[in-house]
Amino acid sequence: MRPLTLAAPGDRLSILCLGAHSDDIEIGAGGTLLTLIARGVRLDVAWCVLSAPGERAREAQRSADAFLAGAMQAEVRCAAFADGLFPEQGAAMKAWMEDLKRHVTPDVILTHRRDDAHQDHRTVSRLTWNVFRDHLILEYEIPKWDGDLGRPNLYVPFGEAEMGRKVAFLDEHFASQRSKDWFDEETFRGLARLRGAECRSTGRYAEAFVMRKATIG
């Protein structure tokens, strides 16, 4: 299968990353961002976390700084919507996203899967599609207790260098999550290895996304 190319080395690419919580973008798309930077794509990134109060906002900022080192531009925005109650805050969250839309013009948006079992993740995905209606949207996946992984149709392959940096950054910057039984290197490597096998990644690892609509021109 011939690979599609989002951007070639030296190209400028604008990406909007949306995450419900301060570790979501890193888990779902951290390897992809590291890979694009390593390939020489000139990234402009708006990194937005909707529930990151207090120390979680500081975690998000430090982690984004690490993952986006080498990007041309990076802006981190953290809101403080209540964790676990996103559906009840839908109107306020939509207004927040509408304001965001007035300030960013991304080529690509990375957001949560529509079918994610976590209510906060589903809300972010729904609002992404509702607000950003003329963009390429790629939905990333988050492993969790619910066992809700689906069948992705777009893969970003990478190797040990990006995989190693991803798990190291997650461990370094998210001390608040280490007590969770699924938040460990084995989980992140296992999923990335499975996705790497599915796309025959020469580097053995990959991240996977759902691409629901795209135009080839």
C-alpha positions in Angstrom: 0.0 0.0 0.0 1.4 3.3 -1.0 1.7 5.7 2.0 -0.1 9.1 2.1 2.1 12.1 3.0 0.7 14.8 5.2 3.9 16.9 4.7 7.3 16.4 3.3 10.6 17.4 5.1 10.8 21.2 5.0 7.1 21.7 4.6 5.1 23.9 7.0 2.2 22.1 8.7 -0.3 23.5 11.2 -1.7 21.1 13.7 -4.4 21.6 16.3 -4.2 19.1 19.1 -7.3 18.7 21.3 -7.3 16.6 24.5 -9.8 16.2 27.3 -7.1 15.7 29.9 -3.5 16.7 30.2 -2.0 13.3 29.1 -4.4 12.4 26.3 -2.6 14.1 23.4 0.7 12.5 24.4 -0.8 9.0 24.7 -2.8 9.2 21.5 -0.5 11.2 19.2 2.8 11.9 20.9 4.7 9.5 18.7 3.2 11.1 15.6 4.3 14.6 16.6 7.8 13.4 17.5 8.0 11.6 14.2 6.9 14.6 12.1 9.5 16.8 13.9 12.2 14.2 13.4 11.4 14.0 9.7 12.0 17.7 9.3 8.4 18.9 9.0 8.1 22.5 10.2 5.3 22.2 12.7 3.1 25.0 14.1 1.1 23.5 16.9 -1.8 24.7 19.0 -1.9 22.3 22.0 -5.3 22.5 23.9 -6.3 20.7 27.0 -9.8 21.2 28.2 -9.6 19.9 31.8 -6.2 20.9 33.3 -6.6 22.8 36.5 -3.7 23.6 38.9 -0.9 21.1 38.8 -2.4 19.3 35.8 -1.9 22.5 33.8 1.7 22.6 34.8 2.1 19.0 33.8 0.5 19.7 30.4 2.8 22.7 29.8 6.0 20.8 30.7 5.0 17.8 28.7 4.1 19.8 25.6 7.4 21.6 25.8 9.2 18.2 25.7 7.1 16.7 22.9 7.2 19.9 20.8 10.9 20.7 21.1 12.0 21.4 17.6 8.6 22.7 16.4 8.6 26.0 14.6 5.8 27.4 16.9 3.9 26.0 19.8 1.1 27.4 21.9 -0.4 25.6 24.9 -3.9 26.5 26.1 -5.4 24.9 29.2 -9.0 25.2 30.3 -10.5 24.1 33.6 -13.7 22.3 32.7 -14.7 19.8 35.4 -13.2 16.3 34.8 -15.9 13.6 34.3 -18.7 16.1 33.6 -18.0 17.2 30.0 -21.5 16.3 28.7 -23.1 18.6 31.3 -20.8 21.5 30.2 -21.3 21.1 26.5 -22.6 24.7 25.8 -19.7 26.3 27.6 -17.2 24.0 26.0 -18.6 24.7 22.5 -18.3 28.5 23.2 -14.6 27.8 24.2 -14.0 25.9 21.0 -15.7 28.6 18.9 -13.4 31.2 20.4 -10.4 28.9 19.7 -11.5 28.6 16.0 -11.2 32.3 15.7 -7.5 32.2 16.6 -6.3 29.0 14.8 -6.4 27.8 11.2 -5.0 24.3 11.3 -4.2 22.0 8.4 -4.9 19.0 10.6 -6.8 18.4 13.8 -5.9 15.6 16.2 -8.8 14.8 18.6 -10.4 11.9 20.5 -12.3 9.0 18.8 -16.0 9.4 18.4 -16.5 6.0 19.8 -14.3 6.4 22.9 -16.0 4.9 26.0 -15.0 7.9 28.2 -17.7 10.5 28.2 -15.2 13.4 28.3 -13.4 12.1 25.3 -16.6 11.6 23.3 -17.7 15.1 24.1 -14.5 16.6 22.8 -14.7 14.5 19.6 -18.3 15.5 19.0 -17.6 19.2 19.5 -14.5 19.0 17.3 -16.6 17.8 14.4 -19.4 20.3 15.2 -17.1 23.4 15.4 -14.4 22.6 12.8 -16.3 21.6 9.7 -13.8 22.3 7.0 -10.7 20.5 8.3 -8.9 17.2 8.1 -9.7 15.6 11.5 -7.8 12.5 12.7 -9.2 10.7 15.8 -6.6 9.1 18.1 -7.1 6.3 20.6 -6.5 5.9 24.3 -6.1 2.5 25.9 -8.1 2.0 29.1 -10.0 -0.4 31.3 -13.1 -0.1 29.1 -11.5 -2.1 26.3 -12.9 0.2 23.7 -10.1 0.1 21.0 -11.6 0.0 17.5 -10.4 -0.6 14.0 -8.4 2.4 12.8 -7.8 3.1 9.2 -4.7 5.5 9.2 -1.3 4.7 10.7 1.8 6.7 11.4 4.8 4.3 11.7 7.9 5.1 13.7 10.9 3.4 15.4 12.5 2.9 18.7 13.9 6.5 18.9 10.4 8.0 18.9 8.9 5.2 21.0 11.6 5.6 23.6 11.1 9.3 23.9 7.3 9.0 24.1 7.4 6.6 27.0 10.2 8.5 28.8 8.3 11.8 28.5 5.0 10.2 29.8 6.8 8.8 32.8 8.7 12.0 33.5 5.9 14.5 33.2 2.8 12.7 34.6 3.6 11.7 38.1 -0.1 12.2 38.9 -1.0 9.2 36.7 1.5 6.6 37.8 -0.8 5.0 40.3 -3.2 3.9 37.5 -2.7 0.3 36.8 -2.8 0.8 33.0 -0.4 3.8 32.9 2.9 2.2 32.2 5.5 1.7 29.5 4.3 -1.9 28.7 0.8 -0.7 27.9 2.0 2.1 25.6 4.6 -0.1 23.8 2.2 -3.0 23.5 -0.4 -0.9 21.7 2.2 0.8 19.5 3.7 -2.6 18.6 0.3 -4.0 17.6 -0.4 -1.0 15.4 3.0 -1.3 14.0 2.3 -4.9 13.0 -1.0 -3.9 11.4 0.7 -1.4 9.1 4.0 -3.3 8.6 6.0 -0.5 10.2 9.7 -1.0 9.5 10.4 0.6 12.8 8.0 -1.9 14.5 5.9 0.8 16.1 3.0 3.0 15.0 0.1 5.2 16.3 -3.3 4.7 14.7 -6.1 7.1 13.9 -9.6 7.0 12.5 -9.9 9.3 9.4 -13.7 9.6 8.6 -13.6 12.1 5.8 -10.8 13.4 3.5 -10.5 14.9 0.0 -7.7 14.1 -2.4 -6.9 16.8 -4.8 
